Amino acid sequence: MFILIGKAIYLFIWCFLLFNLIYPYPKPANLIAYLALATFVIVHGLQTWLLSSTLSSQEKSRDRFKVLRVFIFGAFEALSWKQKKNK
């Protein structure tokens, strides 16, 4: 349940930050949103790079959207992997 709530929050944050690219917020808020989006992309990009380097080529070919899900949901997707592995 905690993982699902975290994924929903991350999805909302992505939508909020990407909305700023289409319809910019008022002056000081849009700069903060741009900075937050850049930080989000960098952090999630590094996280995706680290987690995808641990996957074998067989795992990558089995689930093609796994890397995209890691980029969008970050640590919550990694926790989801751990939870599925323990079951």
N, C-alpha and C positions, 0 to 999 in steps of 0.2 A: 504494500500500500504506500509506504514511504517513497519507494522508487517511482511509482506512478505519479504521485503528487509532484515530486521533483522534476520529472520529465515534463509535466504539464506547465510548471513554472518556467522551465527553460524555454519551452515552445512559446509561451507568452512573451518572454523577454526578447527572443529573436524577432517575433512579429512586431513588438513595440519599437525595437531598434531599426528594423528594416523599413517600417512605416515612415520613419524620419527621412529616409532617402527619397521617398515618393512625394510626401507632403511635409516639408521641413517644419519643425516646431519653431516657436518664437526664439529670438536671437540667443539668449544665453543657454537655453535648454537644448538647442540643436547642436551646439558645440560639445556639450556634455554627452549627448547621444552619439555623436560621431566618434568621440574618444572612447566611449563605452563599446561601441561596435568594433572599433579597431582592436581594443583590448580583448574582446570576446573572440574575434577571429584569430588573433595570435595565440591566445591560450588554448582554444579548442583545436587549432591547427597543430600546435605542438603535442597536445594530448592525443590527437588522431594519429600523428606520425609515430609517437611512442607505442601506442597500443596496436597499431597496424603492423608495426615491425615485429611484434611478438606472434602474429598469426602466421600459420603456415600457408603455402600457396593453395593447398587443398581447402583449408578453411575459408580463404578469401574467395575461391571460386564457388564454394557451396552457397555462400550468402553474400551476394554482391553489394547489398545495401548496408552491410555491417559497418563499413568505414564511414559512410554518410551518417548513420545513426550515432556513431561516436562523435562526429563533428557537431551534430546538432545537440545531443543530450549530454555530452561530456562524461563526467564521472558517474552519472546515474546509469548510463548504458554499461559501463564497466561493472558496476554493482549488479546490474541485471544479469550480465554474463556469469558472475560469481554465484549468484542465486540459482541460476539454471544449472550450473555445473554441480552444485551441492545437492540438487534434487535427484 
